[in-house]
């Protein structure tokens, strides 16, 4: 059996041929079981969520370079401890570098 014959006969949303390995029916696991794909996607989404911190301390006034450095240090600590989502921390640190 050629390599191309072992590929799924399904198509991706982009219209391109699915590149996954085919099962006995000629489709990959997810094309043969589309309900499983959405179920696993929902599970993965729940697992990757970060809990929002309700009582996050407001940022101090940034009147000098020392205050900015201290705030960046605090943001790094908050990301490492899980108090702050990494994306939000990255946005805040990039804003502080302006």
MOKABEL-V152836 format. One record per backbone hydrogen bond with DSSP energy under -1.0 kcal/mol. CO is the residue of the C=O (numbers start at 1). NH is the residue of the N-H. E is the energy in kcal/mol with one decimal. If there is no record, write none. Layout:
co:nh:e
CO:NH:E
CO:NH:E
This chain:
co:nh:e
4:7:-1.1
6:22:-3.5
10:18:-2.6
12:15:-2.1
16:12:-3.1
20:8:-2.6
23:26:-1.9
26:9:-2.0
27:23:-2.6
28:32:-2.2
29:33:-1.5
33:36:-1.1
33:37:-1.2
34:38:-1.6
35:39:-1.9
36:40:-2.9
37:41:-2.0
38:42:-2.1
39:43:-2.1
40:44:-2.5
41:45:-2.2
42:46:-2.2
43:47:-2.0
44:48:-1.7
64:68:-1.6
65:69:-2.5
66:70:-2.4
67:71:-1.9
68:72:-2.4
69:73:-2.3
70:74:-2.2
71:75:-2.5
72:76:-2.4
73:77:-2.3
74:78:-2.6
75:79:-2.3
76:80:-2.5
77:81:-2.2
78:83:-1.6
78:84:-1.7
85:89:-2.4
86:90:-2.4
87:91:-2.2
88:92:-2.5
89:93:-2.6
90:94:-2.2
91:95:-2.1
92:96:-2.1
93:97:-1.2
95:98:-1.2
